[in-house]
């Protein structure tokens, strides 16, 4: 597993190397790398949130009349909702921030 991660990191860093010293080439390569990772990352996070939401829903359902278990499930539900909101806020704001930094570097 360590070797696989090392090879992946070496591949990513190798793709980012700029031979001519031109920042626009580096910018293009970095943008392509982020774009290729973006969709799988969001899909994995969304799947994790869905699984966690189902697990918390089952926990709430199994709590029955036990107030302590119900309170734990409610707290966990609030945590999942906050996490989902943060995840989608980052998903919406990161491309905007990247384009702002690209504009800043190009000027």
C-alpha positions in Angstrom: 0.0 0.0 0.0 2.9 2.4 0.9 4.5 1.7 -2.5 1.2 2.3 -4.3 0.8 5.7 -2.5 4.4 6.5 -3.2 4.0 5.8 -6.9 0.8 7.8 -7.1 2.5 10.8 -5.4 5.6 10.5 -7.6 3.3 10.4 -10.7 1.4 13.5 -9.5 4.5 15.5 -8.7 6.2 14.3 -12.0 3.2 15.6 -13.9 3.5 19.0 -12.2 7.2 19.5 -13.1 7.7 22.6 -15.3 10.6 22.3 -17.6 10.5 25.8 -19.2 9.9 27.8 -16.0 6.6 29.0 -17.4 3.9 29.4 -14.7 1.0 29.1 -17.1 2.2 25.5 -17.9 2.3 24.7 -14.2 -1.1 26.3 -13.7 -2.6 24.2 -16.5 -1.2 21.0 -15.1 -2.4 21.8 -11.6 -5.8 22.7 -12.8 -6.0 19.4 -14.8 -4.9 17.5 -11.7 -7.6 19.1 -9.5 -10.3 18.6 -12.2 -9.4 14.9 -12.5 -9.7 14.4 -8.7 -12.7 16.5 -8.1 -15.6 14.3 -9.2 -14.3 11.1 -7.5 -13.6 13.0 -4.3 -17.1 14.5 -4.1 -18.7 11.1 -5.0 -16.7 9.4 -2.2 -17.7 12.0 0.3 -21.4 11.9 -0.8 -21.4 8.1 -0.4 -19.8 8.4 3.0 -22.5 10.9 4.1 -25.2 8.7 2.8 -24.0 5.7 4.6 -23.5 7.7 7.8 -27.0 9.2 7.5 -28.6 5.7 7.1 -26.6 4.4 10.1 -27.8 7.4 12.2 -31.3 6.9 11.1 -31.2 3.3 12.1 -29.7 4.3 15.4 -32.5 6.8 16.0 -35.1 4.2 15.0 -33.6 1.6 17.4 -33.5 4.1 20.3 -37.3 3.6 20.8 -38.2 5.3 24.0 -34.7 5.6 25.5 -34.1 9.3 25.7 -30.3 9.0 26.1 -29.9 7.0 22.8 -32.3 9.4 21.1 -30.3 12.4 22.3 -27.1 10.8 20.9 -28.8 10.1 17.6 -30.0 13.7 17.4 -26.5 15.1 18.1 -25.1 12.8 15.4 -27.8 13.9 13.0 -26.8 17.6 13.6 -23.2 16.7 13.0 -24.0 14.9 9.7 -26.0 17.9 8.5 -23.3 20.3 9.3 -20.7 18.1 7.6 -22.8 17.9 4.4 -23.3 21.7 4.4 -19.5 22.2 4.8 -18.8 19.6 2.1 -21.0 21.3 -0.5 -19.8 24.8 0.5 -16.3 23.7 -0.1 -17.4 22.0 -3.4 -19.0 25.3 -4.5 -16.3 27.7 -3.3 -13.1 25.8 -4.2 -13.5 26.3 -8.0 -14.2 30.0 -7.4 -11.0 30.3 -5.3 -8.9 28.5 -7.8 -10.1 30.8 -10.6 -9.4 33.8 -8.4 -5.9 32.6 -7.8 -5.4 31.8 -11.4 -6.4 35.3 -12.4 -4.2 36.8 -9.7 -1.2 34.8 -10.9 -1.8 35.7 -14.5 -1.9 39.4 -13.9 
